[in-house]
Amino acid sequence: MAAIDEIVFHQILAWHHFYDRSTPQVGLMSDGLLHAAELVMLVAGIFLLTDLARSGRLAAGHTWAGFLLGAGGFQVFDGVVNHKVLRLHQVRYDVENLMPYDLAWVGAGLLVIAVGLLVLWRAQRGRRSVAEGRG
């Protein structure tokens, strides 16, 4: 989710930087640091997934659930903590009312979390069925 945020909202739409409480140069540098950290985590995650797949321990349903829960969790954390508590940046500037943007931002994250919970529930249910000999 950090990659999507960085690419879409920081670069393409140019709505904000990761840290907007200083100069534009500092904002751009903060975007670069965010992008570097997000890229390192993405590559590490790919290596972990590859290792699980190679050893035959990769459960697709649980993997997708974890992906969705992490993405939604990042979105909600960013919207609540980074935007409102720490005030590092807002979703968008130069608008009269931020509330629709804030609601959409956090709401999207909550929706992704809900889908992740549904996927996790289905994966757990499928795993129980297999363990009980019904799958």
Long-range contacts (C-beta under 8 A, 24 or more apart in sequence): 1-70, 1-71, 1-72, 1-74, 1-75, 1-78, 1-112, 2-34, 2-37, 2-38, 2-41, 2-74, 3-35, 3-38, 3-39, 3-42, 5-74, 5-75, 5-78, 6-31, 6-34, 6-35, 6-38, 9-91, 10-34, 15-91, 15-92, 15-93, 16-89, 16-90, 16-91, 16-92, 16-93, 17-89, 18-88, 18-89, 19-88, 19-89, 20-88, 20-89, 20-90, 20-93, 21-87, 21-88, 21-89, 27-89, 59-123, 59-127, 60-123, 61-119, 61-120, 61-122, 61-123, 61-126, 61-127, 62-120, 62-123, 64-116, 64-119, 64-123, 65-116, 65-117, 65-119, 65-120, 65-123, 66-116, 67-116, 68-112, 68-113, 68-115, 68-116, 68-119, 69-113, 69-116, 69-117, 69-120, 71-109, 71-112, 71-116, 72-109, 72-110, 72-111, 72-112, 72-113, 72-114, 72-115, 72-116, 73-109, 73-113, 74-109, 75-105, 75-106, 75-108, 75-109, 75-112, 76-106, 76-109, 76-110, 76-113, 78-105, 78-109, 79-105, 79-106, 79-109, 80-106
